[in-house]
Amino acid sequence: FFVWGAWYVTITTYLTQTLHFTGTQAGLVFSTVSIASLVSPFFVGLVADRFFATERVMAFLYVLSAVLVYLVTKVTTFPAVFGLMVAFCLCYFPTVALTNSITMQSLKDPGRDFPPIRTLGTLGFIVVVSVVSLYKWEADAMQFTLAAIAAVVMAVYSFVALPHTPPPARGQKVTWQRAVGLDTLSMMKEPSFAVFIVASILACIPLTFYYSFANAYLNDLHVNNAGFMMTLGQWAELFMLLAMPLLFRFVSIRGVLLIGLASWALRYLLLAYGNADAGIWMFYVAILLH
């Protein structure tokens, strides 16, 4: 997650303040993450899970990611930045799923051992966002150089340190319906699942605006070290992950989801009405509600 966090929070600030892209152009560049997230499961399911050892696929993708994200530092036009970010995200985001895959296959008890390992990803995200913010790289191309260096480190680590993990689905029959996820649509017949999916999609629309523009918004309002301030959201996430087992003793999963959605609604109001002076507390509370 270090590679991801190096630019994810601050890229829109760089695009709008340094390259002077319009809000629409910056939003389109940020959408490359969504494009890659849609495509990467197909790649993982059709290629990585069936033909090649997981650690070798990861190493190859990290090398490509390093080259592509470094090239972002060398271009300044919208078509070039957009094209390179699409290519970079298509190479990088499959590694997130592959990381989970190789971890699950390597653990004796994934249900017990995976959560504390997963929290280290969030810590890595916090560290790199803090570095970018405190070194004043939020509007600087150095954030992409940092991501490239981290990707090279991950490529070397994948080659020399990760356990050999043969493709888990080798020899299994592949159907196009399964490859594009159509077989899961049958679950929509269950009303509670259908409501969950629709609510998730609707909730993620405003969430994307937060991810893509919150840092640029706070910087426009002259909030000091906005990126570092935003890592409070990840610290709150860590706390809630640890508190969740206790919370489930008193609140149902439906109650947890409703509390979360209500917290998001309150967060957007606080972000709308806060300011960098007397109203700075609103920003702090809004980010903690993440």
Beta strands, then each sheet from edge to edge (+ up, - down):
end
